[in-house]
Amino acid sequence: TGHLDRVLDNLRLLDRKKRELGSTTPHIEWQFIVMRQNEHQLEEARALADELGVNALVFKKVDFPHGEDDLELAEKWLPRQHPEYLREDPFFKPYAEDGRLCWRPWRSAVVNWDGGFAPCCYLTDKTQDFGDLNQSSVKQIWNNDKYQAARALYQKNFVPGEWVGCLDCSVYQRSKAARRRGSVDLHPEPVVLQVSGAKPVNGNGLKRENGQSGPEAVTVSQKGRGEESAAANTEEPV
């Protein structure tokens, strides 16, 4: 069920330490997935984000990996009072149309509950992790072979030598680089995570919930805006 109070207390602690140090970083973003069950809490979320010192509150839509034509799922999860969160996620469209790069391998990182490290929350399977903070530092992972390979996927003549989770992503698959490169047969075997006293749910070994996508309605806190920073060279390939 998680420990919401612990998360909120840690955010307050982080905000207090930033103020004590006079620092604008780290930049704190809260992504709020708008569903039927919580769409009545949007104003409450705005107030809480300001109280916590959050820099940006991002409202996002529920992700339907197999489309929104599943009427039973749509009836259960999609919001009714706020139809603006039913639109297609604009994050994906530009990449399909003109092949522009995904910026996440240069500027983004997600740390999961088990120490798994990936460029974004769309990489949900254990096999898609780029590293493990229990074994390596942030700097080591940020500059490792998987991150370098992900950044190079959009370079014209690059041929990946190992599997990286980005090869599964629809953003990459709909890019000009993917169409030019064709299929890459490097996919690893699925990882099944055994939990004591429990049976595996499926053969994919999913370790966490799927990432969410949607139109980004951003509310910025009045307590200051931090600048994004990168731990390595963020210059995108030509």
C-alpha atoms as an extended CHARMM CRD file, in Angstrom:
* protein
*
       238  EXT
         1         1  THR       CA              0.0000000000        0.0000000000        0.0000000000  PROA      1               0.0000000000
         2         2  GLY       CA              3.0000000000        2.3080000000        0.3580000000  PROA      2               0.0000000000
         3         3  HSD       CA              3.6840000000        4.9450000000        2.9800000000  PROA      3               0.0000000000
         4         4  LEU       CA              2.2800000000        8.2690000000        1.7660000000  PROA      4               0.0000000000
         5         5  ASP       CA              3.0370000000       10.0820000000        5.0260000000  PROA      5               0.0000000000
         6         6  ARG       CA              6.7000000000        9.0930000000        4.7680000000  PROA      6               0.0000000000
         7         7  VAL       CA              6.8820000000       10.4000000000        1.1970000000  PROA      7               0.0000000000
         8         8  LEU       CA              5.2820000000       13.7110000000        2.1890000000  PROA      8               0.0000000000
         9         9  ASP       CA              7.5770000000       14.0890000000        5.2100000000  PROA      9               0.0000000000
        10        10  ASN       CA             10.6250000000       13.4340000000        3.0180000000  PROA      10              0.0000000000
        11        11  LEU       CA              9.4820000000       16.0800000000        0.5360000000  PROA      11              0.0000000000
        12        12  ARG       CA              9.1130000000       18.5840000000        3.3660000000  PROA      12              0.0000000000
        13        13  LEU       CA             12.5930000000       17.6570000000        4.5900000000  PROA      13              0.0000000000
        14        14  LEU       CA             14.0270000000       18.1060000000        1.0960000000  PROA      14              0.0000000000
        15        15  ASP       CA             12.3600000000       21.5230000000        0.7510000000  PROA      15              0.0000000000
        16        16  ARG       CA             13.7260000000       22.5820000000        4.1520000000  PROA      16              0.0000000000
        17        17  LYS       CA             17.2720000000       21.4930000000        3.2780000000  PROA      17              0.0000000000
        18        18  LYS       CA             17.1260000000       23.3430000000       -0.0490000000  PROA      18              0.0000000000
        19        19  ARG       CA             16.1210000000       26.5080000000        1.7940000000  PROA      19              0.0000000000
        20        20  GLU       CA             18.8560000000       26.0810000000        4.4080000000  PROA      20              0.0000000000
        21        21  LEU       CA             21.4710000000       25.6910000000        1.6590000000  PROA      21              0.0000000000
        22        22  GLY       CA             19.9940000000       28.4240000000       -0.5440000000  PROA      22              0.0000000000
        23        23  SER       CA             19.8110000000       25.9090000000       -3.3960000000  PROA      23              0.0000000000
        24        24  THR       CA             17.3650000000       25.7870000000       -6.3060000000  PROA      24              0.0000000000
        25        25  THR       CA             18.1300000000       22.1250000000       -6.9940000000  PROA      25              0.0000000000
        26        26  PRO       CA             17.0550000000       19.4020000000       -7.0970000000  PROA      26              0.0000000000
        27        27  HSD       CA             14.0470000000       20.4490000000       -9.1610000000  PROA      27              0.0000000000
        28        28  ILE       CA             11.0210000000       18.6490000000       -7.7080000000  PROA      28              0.0000000000
        29        29  GLU       CA              8.2280000000       17.5760000000      -10.0730000000  PROA      29              0.0000000000
        30        30  TRP       CA              5.0430000000       15.8590000000       -8.9180000000  PROA      30              0.0000000000
        31        31  GLN       CA              3.2260000000       13.9210000000      -11.6370000000  PROA      31              0.0000000000
        32        32  PHE       CA             -0.4620000000       13.5020000000      -10.8020000000  PROA      32              0.0000000000
        33        33  ILE       CA             -2.2660000000       10.8170000000      -12.8280000000  PROA      33              0.0000000000
        34        34  VAL       CA             -5.8290000000       12.0640000000      -13.3810000000  PROA      34              0.0000000000
        35        35  MET       CA             -8.3420000000        9.2180000000      -12.9920000000  PROA      35              0.0000000000
        36        36  ARG       CA            -12.0150000000        8.9740000000      -12.1680000000  PROA      36              0.0000000000
        37        37  GLN       CA            -11.1020000000        8.1040000000       -8.5870000000  PROA      37              0.0000000000
        38        38  ASN       CA             -9.0630000000       11.2670000000       -7.9240000000  PROA      38              0.0000000000
        39        39  GLU       CA            -10.1940000000       13.9130000000      -10.4230000000  PROA      39              0.0000000000
        40        40  HSD       CA            -12.0570000000       15.7130000000       -7.6140000000  PROA      40              0.0000000000
        41        41  GLN       CA             -8.7030000000       16.3390000000       -5.8650000000  PROA      41              0.0000000000
        42        42  LEU       CA             -6.9650000000       18.5470000000       -8.4510000000  PROA      42              0.0000000000
        43        43  GLU       CA             -7.3030000000       21.7610000000       -6.4430000000  PROA      43              0.0000000000
        44        44  GLU       CA             -6.2750000000       19.9400000000       -3.2760000000  PROA      44              0.0000000000
        45        45  ALA       CA             -3.1850000000       18.6740000000       -5.1090000000  PROA      45              0.0000000000
        46        46  ARG       CA             -2.2710000000       22.2260000000       -6.1990000000  PROA      46              0.0000000000
        47        47  ALA       CA             -2.4570000000       23.4520000000       -2.6120000000  PROA      47              0.0000000000
        48        48  LEU       CA             -0.4270000000       20.5220000000       -1.2920000000  PROA      48              0.0000000000
        49        49  ALA       CA              2.2350000000       20.9640000000       -3.9960000000  PROA      49              0.0000000000
        50        50  ASP       CA              2.7310000000       24.5780000000       -2.9470000000  PROA      50              0.0000000000
        51        51  GLU       CA              2.9350000000       23.6080000000        0.7240000000  PROA      51              0.0000000000
        52        52  LEU       CA              5.5440000000       20.9160000000       -0.0460000000  PROA      52              0.0000000000
        53        53  GLY       CA              7.7430000000       23.2630000000       -2.0750000000  PROA      53              0.0000000000
        54        54  VAL       CA              7.1790000000       21.3530000000       -5.3090000000  PROA      54              0.0000000000
        55        55  ASN       CA              8.5400000000       23.2210000000       -8.3570000000  PROA      55              0.0000000000
        56        56  ALA       CA              6.1150000000       21.7530000000      -10.8940000000  PROA      56              0.0000000000
        57        57  LEU       CA              2.8380000000       19.8800000000      -10.6250000000  PROA      57              0.0000000000
        58        58  VAL       CA              2.1270000000       17.9310000000      -13.8190000000  PROA      58              0.0000000000
        59        59  PHE       CA             -1.3540000000       16.5390000000      -14.4640000000  PROA      59              0.0000000000
        60        60  LYS       CA             -1.2170000000       13.5200000000      -16.7780000000  PROA      60              0.0000000000
        61        61  LYS       CA             -3.6580000000       11.0870000000      -18.3250000000  PROA      61              0.0000000000
        62        62  VAL       CA             -4.0120000000        7.3800000000      -17.6280000000  PROA      62              0.0000000000
        63        63  ASP       CA             -1.9110000000        5.3030000000      -19.9880000000  PROA      63              0.0000000000
        64        64  PHE       CA             -3.7910000000        2.6400000000      -21.9650000000  PROA      64              0.0000000000
        65        65  PRO       CA             -1.0910000000        0.4850000000      -23.6230000000  PROA      65              0.0000000000
        66        66  HSD       CA             -3.6750000000       -1.2530000000      -25.8270000000  PROA      66              0.0000000000
        67        67  GLY       CA             -5.7650000000        1.7930000000      -26.6780000000  PROA      67              0.0000000000
        68        68  GLU       CA             -8.8010000000        3.4520000000      -25.1490000000  PROA      68              0.0000000000
        69        69  ASP       CA            -11.3200000000        1.3110000000      -27.0530000000  PROA      69              0.0000000000
        70        70  ASP       CA            -11.5940000000       -1.0840000000      -24.0940000000  PROA      70              0.0000000000
        71        71  LEU       CA            -14.9290000000        0.2330000000      -22.8420000000  PROA      71              0.0000000000
        72        72  GLU       CA            -14.8360000000       -1.6390000000      -19.5410000000  PROA      72              0.0000000000
        73        73  LEU       CA            -11.4270000000       -0.2260000000      -18.6070000000  PROA      73              0.0000000000
        74        74  ALA       CA            -12.3440000000        3.2290000000      -19.8670000000  PROA      74              0.0000000000
        75        75  GLU       CA            -15.5230000000        3.2550000000      -17.7890000000  PROA      75              0.0000000000
        76        76  LYS       CA            -13.5570000000        2.2640000000      -14.6910000000  PROA      76              0.0000000000
        77        77  TRP       CA            -10.5670000000        4.6150000000      -14.9700000000  PROA      77              0.0000000000
        78        78  LEU       CA            -11.0340000000        7.5630000000      -17.3110000000  PROA      78              0.0000000000
        79        79  PRO       CA            -12.1080000000       10.9020000000      -15.7720000000  PROA      79              0.0000000000
        80        80  ARG       CA            -15.5320000000       12.3640000000      -16.5350000000  PROA      80              0.0000000000
        81        81  GLN       CA            -15.3370000000       15.8400000000      -15.0290000000  PROA      81              0.0000000000
        82        82  HSD       CA            -12.0810000000       16.7480000000      -16.8130000000  PROA      82              0.0000000000
        83        83  PRO       CA            -12.2380000000       15.5420000000      -20.4550000000  PROA      83              0.0000000000
        84        84  GLU       CA             -9.0660000000       17.5240000000      -21.2400000000  PROA      84              0.0000000000
        85        85  TYR       CA             -7.1440000000       14.5730000000      -19.7860000000  PROA      85              0.0000000000
        86        86  LEU       CA             -8.5220000000       12.2130000000      -22.4370000000  PROA      86              0.0000000000
        87        87  ARG       CA             -6.4680000000       13.7130000000      -25.2590000000  PROA      87              0.0000000000
        88        88  GLU       CA             -3.5450000000       12.0200000000      -26.9470000000  PROA      88              0.0000000000
        89        89  ASP       CA             -0.2420000000       12.5930000000      -25.2010000000  PROA      89              0.0000000000
        90        90  PRO       CA              1.5800000000       15.3270000000      -27.1990000000  PROA      90              0.0000000000
        91        91  PHE       CA              4.9350000000       13.9050000000      -26.0360000000  PROA      91              0.0000000000
        92        92  PHE       CA              4.7090000000       11.1050000000      -28.6180000000  PROA      92              0.0000000000
        93        93  LYS       CA              3.3560000000       12.8600000000      -31.7130000000  PROA      93              0.0000000000
        94        94  PRO       CA              6.3330000000       15.0030000000      -32.8160000000  PROA      94              0.0000000000
        95        95  TYR       CA              8.6900000000       12.0170000000      -32.8300000000  PROA      95              0.0000000000
        96        96  ALA       CA              6.4140000000       10.0790000000      -35.1380000000  PROA      96              0.0000000000
        97        97  GLU       CA              6.1110000000       12.9900000000      -37.5530000000  PROA      97              0.0000000000
        98        98  ASP       CA              9.6020000000       14.3860000000      -37.9850000000  PROA      98              0.0000000000
        99        99  GLY       CA             11.9540000000       12.0250000000      -36.1550000000  PROA      99              0.0000000000
       100       100  ARG       CA             13.1110000000       14.4950000000      -33.5030000000  PROA      100             0.0000000000
       101       101  LEU       CA             15.0680000000       13.0570000000      -30.6070000000  PROA      101             0.0000000000
       102       102  CYS       CA             13.7710000000       11.8900000000      -27.2770000000  PROA      102             0.0000000000
       103       103  TRP       CA             15.5770000000       14.0720000000      -24.7130000000  PROA      103             0.0000000000
       104       104  ARG       CA             15.3210000000       11.6550000000      -21.7920000000  PROA      104             0.0000000000
       105       105  PRO       CA             18.6180000000        9.7330000000      -22.2430000000  PROA      105             0.0000000000
       106       106  TRP       CA             20.4480000000       13.0730000000      -21.8510000000  PROA      106             0.0000000000
       107       107  ARG       CA             18.4090000000       14.7970000000      -19.1510000000  PROA      107             0.0000000000
       108       108  SER       CA             16.2890000000       12.3390000000      -17.1730000000  PROA      108             0.0000000000
       109       109  ALA       CA             16.6120000000        9.5580000000      -14.6050000000  PROA      109             0.0000000000
       110       110  VAL       CA             14.1450000000        7.4610000000      -12.6080000000  PROA      110             0.0000000000
       111       111  VAL       CA             15.1560000000        5.5410000000       -9.4730000000  PROA      111             0.0000000000
       112       112  ASN       CA             12.8290000000        2.6600000000       -8.6050000000  PROA      112             0.0000000000
       113       113  TRP       CA             12.0350000000        1.0780000000       -5.2630000000  PROA      113             0.0000000000
       114       114  ASP       CA             14.6590000000       -1.6650000000       -5.6830000000  PROA      114             0.0000000000
       115       115  GLY       CA             17.5000000000        0.6410000000       -6.7800000000  PROA      115             0.0000000000
       116       116  GLY       CA             16.8760000000        0.0710000000      -10.4750000000  PROA      116             0.0000000000
       117       117  PHE       CA             17.8700000000        3.0980000000      -12.5770000000  PROA      117             0.0000000000
       118       118  ALA       CA             16.3620000000        4.0560000000      -15.9430000000  PROA      118             0.0000000000
       119       119  PRO       CA             15.9520000000        7.1780000000      -18.1140000000  PROA      119             0.0000000000
       120       120  CYS       CA             12.1740000000        7.3410000000      -17.6970000000  PROA      120             0.0000000000
       121       121  CYS       CA              9.1210000000        5.7330000000      -16.1290000000  PROA      121             0.0000000000
       122       122  TYR       CA              8.0030000000        4.1960000000      -19.4300000000  PROA      122             0.0000000000
       123       123  LEU       CA             10.6560000000        1.4840000000      -19.0100000000  PROA      123             0.0000000000
       124       124  THR       CA              8.7310000000       -0.6660000000      -16.5380000000  PROA      124             0.0000000000
       125       125  ASP       CA             10.3710000000       -4.0920000000      -16.7580000000  PROA      125             0.0000000000
       126       126  LYS       CA             13.4060000000       -5.1550000000      -14.7190000000  PROA      126             0.0000000000
       127       127  THR       CA             15.2400000000       -6.0990000000      -17.9300000000  PROA      127             0.0000000000
       128       128  GLN       CA             14.9850000000       -2.4640000000      -19.0770000000  PROA      128             0.0000000000
       129       129  ASP       CA             16.9850000000       -0.9990000000      -16.1750000000  PROA      129             0.0000000000
       130       130  PHE       CA             20.1680000000        0.8480000000      -17.1270000000  PROA      130             0.0000000000
       131       131  GLY       CA             21.8480000000        0.1520000000      -13.7960000000  PROA      131             0.0000000000
       132       132  ASP       CA             21.4400000000       -0.5630000000      -10.0860000000  PROA      132             0.0000000000
       133       133  LEU       CA             22.2230000000        2.0090000000       -7.3980000000  PROA      133             0.0000000000
       134       134  ASN       CA             22.9320000000       -0.8250000000       -4.9770000000  PROA      134             0.0000000000
       135       135  GLN       CA             25.9670000000       -1.6800000000       -7.1010000000  PROA      135             0.0000000000
       136       136  SER       CA             27.0090000000        1.5400000000       -8.8750000000  PROA      136             0.0000000000
       137       137  SER       CA             26.9750000000        5.3010000000       -8.3350000000  PROA      137             0.0000000000
       138       138  VAL       CA             24.7440000000        7.7230000000      -10.2430000000  PROA      138             0.0000000000
       139       139  LYS       CA             27.7810000000        9.0010000000      -12.1710000000  PROA      139             0.0000000000
       140       140  GLN       CA             28.8510000000        5.4820000000      -13.1390000000  PROA      140             0.0000000000
       141       141  ILE       CA             25.3810000000        4.5630000000      -14.4010000000  PROA      141             0.0000000000
       142       142  TRP       CA             24.8640000000        7.9130000000      -16.1670000000  PROA      142             0.0000000000
       143       143  ASN       CA             27.9880000000        7.2950000000      -18.2410000000  PROA      143             0.0000000000
       144       144  ASN       CA             27.7550000000        3.5120000000      -18.6390000000  PROA      144             0.0000000000
       145       145  ASP       CA             27.3940000000        1.5660000000      -21.8820000000  PROA      145             0.0000000000
       146       146  LYS       CA             23.5840000000        1.4050000000      -21.7490000000  PROA      146             0.0000000000
       147       147  TYR       CA             23.1280000000        5.1670000000      -21.3830000000  PROA      147             0.0000000000
       148       148  GLN       CA             25.7120000000        5.7990000000      -24.1090000000  PROA      148             0.0000000000
       149       149  ALA       CA             23.9600000000        3.2960000000      -26.3930000000  PROA      149             0.0000000000
       150       150  ALA       CA             20.5480000000        4.9000000000      -25.7590000000  PROA      150             0.0000000000
       151       151  ARG       CA             21.9250000000        8.3230000000      -26.7180000000  PROA      151             0.0000000000
       152       152  ALA       CA             23.5400000000        6.8730000000      -29.8240000000  PROA      152             0.0000000000
       153       153  LEU       CA             20.3420000000        5.2060000000      -31.0770000000  PROA      153             0.0000000000
       154       154  TYR       CA             19.4890000000        8.4120000000      -32.9290000000  PROA      154             0.0000000000
       155       155  GLN       CA             22.8760000000        8.5830000000      -34.6860000000  PROA      155             0.0000000000
       156       156  LYS       CA             22.7900000000        7.5100000000      -38.2920000000  PROA      156             0.0000000000
       157       157  ASN       CA             25.3940000000        4.7390000000      -38.3890000000  PROA      157             0.0000000000
       158       158  PHE       CA             25.2420000000        3.4120000000      -34.8240000000  PROA      158             0.0000000000
       159       159  VAL       CA             24.6560000000       -0.3430000000      -34.4260000000  PROA      159             0.0000000000
       160       160  PRO       CA             23.7960000000       -1.3320000000      -30.8210000000  PROA      160             0.0000000000
       161       161  GLY       CA             25.8720000000       -4.1690000000      -29.4180000000  PROA      161             0.0000000000
       162       162  GLU       CA             23.5910000000       -4.8970000000      -26.4570000000  PROA      162             0.0000000000
       163       163  TRP       CA             19.9360000000       -4.5580000000      -25.5560000000  PROA      163             0.0000000000
       164       164  VAL       CA             18.7340000000       -1.2530000000      -24.1140000000  PROA      164             0.0000000000
       165       165  GLY       CA             15.1720000000       -0.6610000000      -22.9530000000  PROA      165             0.0000000000
       166       166  CYS       CA             14.6700000000        2.2510000000      -25.3650000000  PROA      166             0.0000000000
       167       167  LEU       CA             14.4680000000       -0.2640000000      -28.2190000000  PROA      167             0.0000000000
       168       168  ASP       CA             11.0810000000       -1.3130000000      -26.7880000000  PROA      168             0.0000000000
       169       169  CYS       CA              9.7490000000        2.2500000000      -26.6030000000  PROA      169             0.0000000000
       170       170  SER       CA              7.1920000000        3.5220000000      -29.1140000000  PROA      170             0.0000000000
       171       171  VAL       CA              8.9150000000        6.9320000000      -29.1460000000  PROA      171             0.0000000000
       172       172  TYR       CA             12.0700000000        5.3430000000      -30.5440000000  PROA      172             0.0000000000
       173       173  GLN       CA             10.2170000000        2.8140000000      -32.7240000000  PROA      173             0.0000000000
       174       174  ARG       CA              8.3520000000        5.6040000000      -34.5380000000  PROA      174             0.0000000000
       175       175  SER       CA             11.4970000000        7.6670000000      -35.1310000000  PROA      175             0.0000000000
       176       176  LYS       CA             13.3590000000        7.9910000000      -38.4260000000  PROA      176             0.0000000000
       177       177  ALA       CA             16.3830000000        6.3520000000      -36.8110000000  PROA      177             0.0000000000
       178       178  ALA       CA             14.3820000000        3.2040000000      -35.9860000000  PROA      178             0.0000000000
       179       179  ARG       CA             12.8870000000        2.9790000000      -39.4720000000  PROA      179             0.0000000000
       180       180  ARG       CA             16.3270000000        3.3810000000      -40.9950000000  PROA      180             0.0000000000
       181       181  ARG       CA             17.9550000000        0.8190000000      -38.6690000000  PROA      181             0.0000000000
       182       182  GLY       CA             15.2380000000       -1.8320000000      -38.8520000000  PROA      182             0.0000000000
       183       183  SER       CA             14.6920000000       -4.5390000000      -36.2550000000  PROA      183             0.0000000000
       184       184  VAL       CA             17.3480000000       -5.2470000000      -33.6210000000  PROA      184             0.0000000000
       185       185  ASP       CA             17.3310000000       -8.8260000000      -32.3030000000  PROA      185             0.0000000000
       186       186  LEU       CA             19.0640000000       -8.4050000000      -28.9460000000  PROA      186             0.0000000000
       187       187  HSD       CA             16.1500000000       -8.7770000000      -26.5290000000  PROA      187             0.0000000000
       188       188  PRO       CA             17.0850000000      -10.5660000000      -23.2680000000  PROA      188             0.0000000000
       189       189  GLU       CA             15.0730000000      -13.3290000000      -21.6460000000  PROA      189             0.0000000000
       190       190  PRO       CA             12.3170000000      -12.0790000000      -19.3090000000  PROA      190             0.0000000000
       191       191  VAL       CA             13.2260000000      -11.7960000000      -15.6380000000  PROA      191             0.0000000000
       192       192  VAL       CA             10.8390000000      -13.3790000000      -13.1410000000  PROA      192             0.0000000000
       193       193  LEU       CA             11.0880000000      -11.8730000000       -9.6630000000  PROA      193             0.0000000000
       194       194  GLN       CA             10.2720000000      -14.4650000000       -6.9950000000  PROA      194             0.0000000000
       195       195  VAL       CA              8.5700000000      -13.1490000000       -3.8690000000  PROA      195             0.0000000000
       196       196  SER       CA              8.5590000000      -15.3020000000       -0.7470000000  PROA      196             0.0000000000
       197       197  GLY       CA              5.1440000000      -16.8320000000       -0.1650000000  PROA      197             0.0000000000
       198       198  ALA       CA              3.6970000000      -15.5220000000       -3.4230000000  PROA      198             0.0000000000
       199       199  LYS       CA              3.2580000000      -16.8900000000       -6.9130000000  PROA      199             0.0000000000
       200       200  PRO       CA              4.6290000000      -15.0530000000       -9.9700000000  PROA      200             0.0000000000
       201       201  VAL       CA              1.8970000000      -13.0150000000      -11.6130000000  PROA      201             0.0000000000
       202       202  ASN       CA              3.2440000000      -13.3850000000      -15.1400000000  PROA      202             0.0000000000
       203       203  GLY       CA              6.3140000000      -14.3030000000      -17.1160000000  PROA      203             0.0000000000
       204       204  ASN       CA              7.4870000000      -10.7620000000      -17.6350000000  PROA      204             0.0000000000
       205       205  GLY       CA              8.6170000000      -10.2090000000      -14.0670000000  PROA      205             0.0000000000
       206       206  LEU       CA              7.0640000000       -6.7610000000      -13.8980000000  PROA      206             0.0000000000
       207       207  LYS       CA              8.3960000000       -4.9880000000      -10.8610000000  PROA      207             0.0000000000
       208       208  ARG       CA              6.2700000000       -1.8570000000      -10.7690000000  PROA      208             0.0000000000
       209       209  GLU       CA              3.2710000000       -0.1940000000      -12.3200000000  PROA      209             0.0000000000
       210       210  ASN       CA              3.3350000000        1.0110000000      -15.8980000000  PROA      210             0.0000000000
       211       211  GLY       CA              4.4020000000        4.6140000000      -16.5120000000  PROA      211             0.0000000000
       212       212  GLN       CA              1.7460000000        7.1280000000      -17.3240000000  PROA      212             0.0000000000
       213       213  SER       CA              1.4030000000        9.5670000000      -20.1620000000  PROA      213             0.0000000000
       214       214  GLY       CA             -0.8310000000       12.4700000000      -21.0240000000  PROA      214             0.0000000000
       215       215  PRO       CA             -1.2450000000       16.1680000000      -21.7370000000  PROA      215             0.0000000000
       216       216  GLU       CA              0.9640000000       18.0840000000      -19.3700000000  PROA      216             0.0000000000
       217       217  ALA       CA             -0.9430000000       20.8450000000      -17.5550000000  PROA      217             0.0000000000
       218       218  VAL       CA              1.8210000000       22.2990000000      -15.4340000000  PROA      218             0.0000000000
       219       219  THR       CA              1.3400000000       24.3570000000      -12.2910000000  PROA      219             0.0000000000
       220       220  VAL       CA              4.5730000000       25.9110000000      -11.0170000000  PROA      220             0.0000000000
       221       221  SER       CA              4.9810000000       26.6360000000       -7.3220000000  PROA      221             0.0000000000
       222       222  GLN       CA              5.5650000000       30.2390000000       -6.2630000000  PROA      222             0.0000000000
       223       223  LYS       CA              8.4010000000       29.0400000000       -4.0290000000  PROA      223             0.0000000000
       224       224  GLY       CA             10.9700000000       29.1130000000       -6.8360000000  PROA      224             0.0000000000
       225       225  ARG       CA             11.8800000000       27.2980000000      -10.0090000000  PROA      225             0.0000000000
       226       226  GLY       CA             14.9620000000       25.1000000000      -10.1610000000  PROA      226             0.0000000000
       227       227  GLU       CA             17.0370000000       24.5760000000      -13.2540000000  PROA      227             0.0000000000
       228       228  GLU       CA             17.4710000000       21.1050000000      -14.7020000000  PROA      228             0.0000000000
       229       229  SER       CA             20.9910000000       19.7750000000      -14.4190000000  PROA      229             0.0000000000
       230       230  ALA       CA             22.7180000000       16.8630000000      -16.0990000000  PROA      230             0.0000000000
       231       231  ALA       CA             25.5010000000       14.7190000000      -14.7150000000  PROA      231             0.0000000000
       232       232  ALA       CA             27.1230000000       14.2730000000      -18.1150000000  PROA      232             0.0000000000
       233       233  ASN       CA             27.4030000000       15.8970000000      -21.5280000000  PROA      233             0.0000000000
       234       234  THR       CA             23.8750000000       16.5760000000      -22.7880000000  PROA      234             0.0000000000
       235       235  GLU       CA             24.7390000000       17.6060000000      -26.3180000000  PROA      235             0.0000000000
       236       236  GLU       CA             22.4050000000       15.7960000000      -28.6820000000  PROA      236             0.0000000000
       237       237  PRO       CA             23.8780000000       14.1010000000      -31.7930000000  PROA      237             0.0000000000
       238       238  VAL       CA             23.3270000000       15.6730000000      -35.1660000000  PROA      238             0.0000000000
